[in-house]
């Protein structure tokens, strides 16, 4: 098994990344797919464009963005990643989409990541630099729904803007680093992070 696969659908588009560990000089293959509500029908086809199904048994480790994001999109990719990890008996890294943004921004101290929601308040989580891992972050408060920005404690704030290609690249790099370290990553604890209820309208 020699392939890393990363999936990110915490924004309206789907991001897929593939890294072949047996070809270290070859850059990762990363694509974005603007599927919108067609994610359920197009998810497997999009993955196959980068990694044909007959090669899925070569997957050594997976990574998936767990949200916050849309309920359906995030849930679908997390469920698929969990299923693949279970069937292939390989590790699965679940990484918050907010953590990817915070790491990409190279935050230097505790920072609130914010995602305004139409008519429903703001989703916010608190992140800080990891003392043990340069260029990575620790989630100090899990993202949750606030009625307004005024509810947040004082401190630096950053809008949680997904840059899909960059974030998938970072997700793959995180997966590769965890694989190189031999870090355990059971699939069972990896769940979608959706701070608002889909039935609470």
ZICOR-V776123 format. One record per residue. N is the residue number from 1. SS is DSSP state (2 for helix, 1 for strand, 0 for the rest). PHI is phi in degrees with one decimal (none if undefined). D_LAST is the distance of its C-alpha to the last C-alpha in whole Angstrom. Layout:
BEGIN
<<N/SS/PHI/D_LAST> <N/SS/PHI/D_LAST>>
END
This chain:
BEGIN
<<1/0/none/45> <2/0/-144.3/45> <3/1/-119.0/41> <4/1/-104.4/38> <5/1/-125.0/35> <6/1/-122.5/32> <7/1/-128.4/28> <8/1/-144.5/26> <9/0/-134.9/22> <10/0/-83.0/20> <11/0/-124.5/20> <12/0/-60.1/20> <13/0/-99.6/24> <14/1/-102.2/25> <15/1/-113.6/28> <16/1/-126.4/31> <17/1/-131.9/34> <18/1/-132.6/37> <19/1/-128.2/40> <20/1/-93.8/44> <21/0/-70.5/45> <22/0/-83.3/49> <23/0/-127.1/49> <24/0/-61.4/48> <25/0/-82.1/50> <26/0/-90.2/47> <27/0/-68.5/44> <28/0/-63.9/40> <29/1/-93.0/39> <30/1/-132.8/35> <31/1/-138.6/34> <32/1/-114.9/30> <33/1/-130.9/29> <34/0/-86.2/26> <35/0/-90.1/24> <36/2/56.8/21> <37/2/-75.8/19> <38/2/-89.5/23> <39/2/-59.6/23> <40/2/-59.2/23> <41/2/-84.2/26> <42/2/-104.9/28> <43/2/-58.1/27> <44/2/-65.8/31> <45/2/-62.1/33> <46/2/-65.9/32> <47/2/-62.3/33> <48/2/-65.4/36> <49/2/-65.3/37> <50/2/-102.0/38> <51/0/-140.9/38> <52/0/-55.6/40> <53/2/-57.9/39> <54/2/-67.8/42> <55/2/-100.5/42> <56/2/-62.7/39> <57/2/-69.5/42> <58/2/-85.9/43> <59/1/-66.2/40> <60/1/-93.3/41> <61/1/-161.7/37> <62/1/-120.9/34> <63/1/-139.5/31> <64/1/-140.4/27> <65/1/-77.9/25> <66/0/-95.1/22> <67/1/107.9/20> <68/0/-64.1/18> <69/0/-174.7/16> <70/0/-61.4/14> <71/2/-58.8/13> <72/2/-70.1/16> <73/2/-62.4/18> <74/2/-64.1/19> <75/2/-61.3/19> <76/2/-62.3/21> <77/2/-71.0/24> <78/2/-65.8/24> <79/2/-62.7/24> <80/2/-63.3/27> <81/2/-62.3/29> <82/2/-61.7/29> <83/2/-64.5/30> <84/2/-62.2/33> <85/2/-63.0/34> <86/2/-65.7/34> <87/2/-68.8/36> <88/2/-93.1/38> <89/0/54.2/39> <90/0/-123.9/38> <91/1/-67.5/36> <92/1/-132.7/33> <93/1/-93.6/31> <94/1/-97.7/28> <95/1/-127.8/27> <96/0/-62.2/24> <97/2/-63.1/24> <98/2/-67.8/24> <99/2/-64.1/27> <100/2/-62.5/29> <101/2/-65.7/28> <102/2/-63.7/29> <103/2/-67.4/32> <104/2/-63.7/33> <105/0/-77.1/33> <106/0/54.1/35> <107/0/-59.6/34> <108/0/-108.7/37> <109/0/-160.5/35> <110/0/-52.7/32> <111/1/-139.1/29> <112/1/-83.4/25> <113/1/-96.9/24> <114/1/-118.3/21> <115/1/-136.6/18> <116/1/-65.2/16> <117/1/-114.9/12> <118/0/-60.8/12> <119/0/65.4/10> <120/0/-130.2/9> <121/1/101.0/12> <122/1/-143.3/15> <123/1/-93.3/16> <124/1/-143.5/19> <125/1/-138.3/22> <126/1/-107.1/26> <127/1/-130.8/28> <128/1/-140.6/32> <129/1/-63.5/35> <130/0/-85.6/37> <131/0/-67.6/40> <132/0/-92.6/41> <133/0/-132.1/40> <134/0/-58.1/41> <135/0/68.9/38> <136/0/-125.9/35> <137/1/-130.6/33> <138/1/-113.1/32> <139/1/-85.1/28> <140/1/-88.0/28> <141/1/-141.1/25> <142/1/-61.7/22> <143/1/-55.5/19> <144/1/-147.1/16> <145/1/-86.0/13> <146/1/-113.2/15> <147/0/-63.2/14> <148/0/-154.7/17> <149/2/-61.9/20> <150/2/-62.8/22> <151/2/-76.5/21> <152/0/-72.8/23> <153/0/-62.8/26> <154/0/-65.1/29> <155/0/146.7/30> <156/1/-58.8/30> <157/1/-133.3/27> <158/1/-144.0/27> <159/1/-69.7/24> <160/0/-82.5/23> <161/0/-98.8/24> <162/0/-73.8/25> <163/0/-117.0/28> <164/2/-55.8/28> <165/2/-61.6/32> <166/2/-61.6/33> <167/2/-72.4/30> <168/2/-68.1/31> <169/2/-59.4/35> <170/2/-67.9/34> <171/2/-62.9/32> <172/2/-64.3/35> <173/2/-63.0/37> <174/2/-63.3/36> <175/2/-61.4/36> <176/2/-64.5/40> <177/2/-64.7/40> <178/2/-67.2/39> <179/2/-65.2/41> <180/2/-63.4/44> <181/2/-82.7/44> <182/0/67.7/43> <183/0/-71.1/40> <184/0/-68.3/38> <185/0/-153.5/35> <186/0/-65.7/34> <187/0/-77.4/31> <188/0/-59.6/29> <189/0/-77.6/28> <190/0/-80.5/26> <191/0/-131.5/22> <192/0/-68.6/20> <193/1/-100.9/18> <194/0/-134.8/14> <195/0/-70.6/13> <196/0/-116.3/9> <197/0/-78.8/8> <198/0/-69.3/7> <199/0/-105.7/6> <200/0/-95.2/4> <201/0/-105.7/0>>
END
